[in-house]
Amino acid sequence: MAHGTLLTTGRQQKPVTQSVRSAVALVREDLDAALERDPATTSRLEMALASPGLHAIWVHRVTHKMWRKGGRWRLPARLMSQAARTATGIEIHPGAQIGKRFFIDHGMGVVIGETAEVGDDVMIYHGVTLGGRSLDRVKRHPTIGNKVTIGAGARVLGPIEIGDETQIGANAVVVRDVPGASVAVGVPAKVRPLVEQPDPWADPALFI
């Protein structure tokens, strides 16, 4: 009987070990992506300790899993997200869906709403809002594609879609869909085709 218990425990430990390894790999991936985009930081250790953007993302990954469980898990998820907001200046609702290698530079004043969806390899600067334009309990926040850069102070509002490899300029206000490989600048934002830039992570407002 004792032998059977040990075997059962071993079977339970294997998925736990795999989960830990996956979490560590994901953290390393985040760190490397952040280092690629932040020339002011030169080591994983410094980035891990001093990046509020990464701290907010890591807390969000935990709160999002709690949120998806529903029921009694949702209040603790909200409280954790609010604690992260206090510590980092970045507000990410636990319901928001965020892809891999997401990076928030500087971070202060970023707001990402409940039904927002963010793809892989997205970078946003401080003061960005992924907000809603409705009080109805529906999809009311934007969907951001892969490899999108959103400049400081930009507002992307409503259940709109931002295509892959698009750049949103600093302080732009975007309220309509933007096709992939575009640049959107101004208030309200005007869209033009993307001309390849030497630095894909730079604030698109630099190239206006």
C-alpha positions as CSV (number, residue, x, y, z in Angstrom):
1,M,0.0,0.0,0.0
2,A,2.8,2.4,0.9
3,H,4.6,1.4,-2.3
4,G,1.5,2.3,-4.3
5,T,1.3,5.7,-2.6
6,L,4.8,6.4,-3.5
7,L,4.1,5.6,-7.2
8,T,1.1,7.8,-7.2
9,T,3.0,10.7,-5.7
10,G,5.7,10.2,-8.4
11,R,3.1,10.4,-11.1
12,Q,1.8,13.6,-9.6
13,Q,5.2,15.2,-9.3
14,K,6.0,14.8,-13.0
15,P,3.4,17.2,-14.3
16,V,4.4,19.7,-11.5
17,T,8.0,19.5,-12.6
18,Q,7.0,20.1,-16.2
19,S,4.9,23.1,-15.2
20,V,7.8,24.6,-13.3
21,R,10.2,24.1,-16.3
22,S,7.6,25.7,-18.6
23,A,7.3,28.7,-16.3
24,V,11.0,29.1,-16.0
25,A,11.4,28.9,-19.8
26,L,8.6,31.5,-20.3
27,V,10.3,33.9,-17.8
28,R,13.6,33.5,-19.7
29,E,11.8,34.2,-23.0
30,D,10.3,37.3,-21.5
31,L,13.7,38.5,-20.2
32,D,15.4,37.9,-23.5
33,A,12.7,39.7,-25.4
34,A,12.9,42.7,-23.0
35,L,16.7,42.9,-23.3
36,E,16.4,43.0,-27.1
37,R,14.1,46.0,-26.8
38,D,15.7,48.0,-23.9
39,P,19.2,49.2,-24.6
40,A,19.4,50.7,-21.1
41,T,19.6,47.2,-19.5
42,T,22.4,44.7,-20.1
43,S,21.6,41.7,-18.0
44,R,18.8,39.3,-17.2
45,L,19.2,39.9,-13.5
46,E,18.9,43.7,-13.8
47,M,15.9,43.3,-16.1
48,A,14.2,40.9,-13.7
49,L,14.7,43.1,-10.7
50,A,14.1,46.5,-12.2
51,S,11.5,46.2,-14.9
52,P,8.0,47.2,-13.8
53,G,6.6,46.1,-17.1
54,L,7.8,42.5,-16.6
55,H,6.6,42.5,-13.0
56,A,3.1,43.5,-14.2
57,I,3.1,40.9,-16.9
58,W,4.2,38.1,-14.6
59,V,1.5,39.0,-12.1
60,H,-1.0,39.1,-14.9
61,R,-0.1,35.6,-16.0
62,V,-1.0,34.3,-12.6
63,T,-4.2,36.4,-12.2
64,H,-5.4,35.5,-15.7
65,K,-5.3,31.8,-14.8
66,M,-7.2,32.5,-11.6
67,W,-9.8,34.6,-13.6
68,R,-10.4,31.8,-16.1
69,K,-11.3,29.4,-13.2
70,G,-14.2,31.7,-12.4
71,G,-16.3,31.8,-9.3
72,R,-14.5,32.5,-6.0
73,W,-11.1,32.9,-7.9
74,R,-12.1,36.1,-9.5
75,L,-12.0,38.4,-6.5
76,P,-8.5,37.4,-5.5
77,A,-7.4,37.8,-9.1
78,R,-8.7,41.4,-9.1
79,L,-7.1,42.1,-5.8
80,M,-3.7,40.8,-7.0
81,S,-4.0,42.9,-10.2
82,Q,-4.8,46.0,-8.1
83,A,-1.7,45.3,-5.9
84,A,0.4,45.0,-9.1
85,R,-1.1,48.3,-10.3
86,T,-0.1,50.0,-7.1
87,A,3.4,48.6,-7.3
88,T,4.0,49.2,-11.0
89,G,1.6,51.9,-12.3
90,I,0.4,49.4,-14.9
91,E,-3.3,48.2,-14.8
92,I,-4.0,45.0,-16.6
93,H,-7.4,43.4,-16.0
94,P,-7.1,39.7,-15.2
95,G,-9.5,38.9,-18.0
96,A,-7.2,40.3,-20.7
97,Q,-5.5,37.8,-23.0
98,I,-1.8,38.5,-23.6
99,G,0.6,36.6,-25.8
100,K,4.2,35.6,-25.6
101,R,7.2,38.0,-25.4
102,F,5.0,41.0,-24.5
103,F,7.0,44.0,-23.3
104,I,5.9,47.2,-21.7
105,D,8.7,49.9,-21.7
106,H,8.7,52.3,-18.7
107,G,5.1,51.3,-18.1
108,M,3.6,54.0,-16.0
109,G,0.0,54.8,-16.9
110,V,-0.7,51.7,-19.1
111,V,-4.2,50.4,-18.9
112,I,-5.4,47.2,-20.6
113,G,-9.1,46.4,-20.4
114,E,-10.9,43.1,-19.6
115,T,-11.7,42.0,-23.1
116,A,-8.4,43.1,-24.7
117,E,-6.5,40.5,-26.7
118,V,-2.8,41.0,-27.4
119,G,-0.8,38.8,-29.7
120,D,2.9,37.7,-29.6
121,D,5.9,40.0,-29.7
122,V,4.0,43.1,-29.0
123,M,5.7,46.2,-27.4
124,I,3.9,49.2,-25.9
125,Y,5.3,52.3,-24.2
126,H,4.1,54.2,-21.2
127,G,0.7,55.9,-21.1
128,V,-1.0,53.5,-23.6
129,T,-4.6,52.6,-23.1
130,L,-6.3,49.6,-24.7
131,G,-9.8,50.7,-23.7
132,G,-13.4,50.3,-24.4
133,R,-16.2,52.5,-25.7
134,S,-19.2,50.7,-24.3
135,L,-20.5,49.8,-20.9
136,D,-22.2,46.6,-22.2
137,R,-20.8,43.3,-21.0
138,V,-19.6,42.3,-24.4
139,K,-16.3,42.3,-26.3
140,R,-15.5,46.0,-26.0
141,H,-11.7,46.3,-26.0
142,P,-9.2,46.0,-29.0
143,T,-7.6,43.0,-30.5
144,I,-3.9,43.6,-31.1
145,G,-2.1,41.4,-33.7
146,N,1.5,40.0,-33.6
147,K,4.6,42.2,-33.7
148,V,2.8,45.4,-33.1
149,T,4.4,48.5,-31.5
150,I,2.2,51.1,-29.8
151,G,3.9,54.5,-29.0
152,A,3.7,56.4,-25.8
153,G,0.3,57.9,-24.8
154,A,-1.6,56.2,-27.6
155,R,-5.3,55.3,-27.1
156,V,-6.6,52.3,-29.0
157,L,-10.4,52.2,-28.2
158,G,-13.2,49.8,-28.8
159,P,-13.6,46.3,-30.2
160,I,-11.3,47.0,-33.2
161,E,-8.6,45.0,-34.7
162,I,-4.9,46.1,-35.2
163,G,-3.2,43.9,-37.8
164,D,0.2,42.2,-37.5
165,E,3.4,44.2,-37.8
166,T,1.5,47.5,-37.4
167,Q,2.9,50.6,-35.6
168,I,0.7,53.0,-33.6
169,G,2.3,56.5,-33.2
170,A,2.7,58.3,-29.9
171,N,-0.5,60.0,-28.7
172,A,-2.5,58.6,-31.6
173,V,-6.2,57.9,-31.0
174,V,-7.3,54.8,-32.9
175,V,-11.0,54.0,-33.1
176,R,-11.2,52.0,-36.3
177,D,-9.6,48.8,-37.6
178,V,-6.0,49.1,-38.8
179,P,-4.7,46.7,-41.5
180,G,-1.5,44.8,-41.0
181,A,1.9,46.4,-41.9
182,S,0.6,49.9,-41.4
183,V,1.4,53.0,-39.4
184,A,-1.4,54.8,-37.6
185,V,-0.7,58.4,-36.4
186,G,-2.7,61.4,-35.3
187,V,-6.0,62.3,-33.7
188,P,-8.1,60.6,-35.0
189,A,-5.4,58.3,-36.4
190,K,-4.7,58.3,-40.1
191,V,-3.3,55.1,-41.6
192,R,-0.6,54.7,-44.2
193,P,1.5,51.7,-45.3
194,L,4.5,50.8,-43.2
195,V,7.9,51.6,-44.7
196,E,10.4,49.3,-43.2
197,Q,12.4,51.0,-40.4
198,P,15.9,50.3,-39.2
199,D,14.7,49.6,-35.7
200,P,11.3,47.7,-35.5
201,W,10.9,48.4,-31.8
202,A,11.4,52.2,-31.8
203,D,8.5,54.4,-31.1
204,P,6.8,54.9,-34.6
205,A,6.4,58.6,-33.9
206,L,10.2,58.9,-34.4
207,F,9.7,58.2,-38.1
208,I,6.7,60.5,-38.9
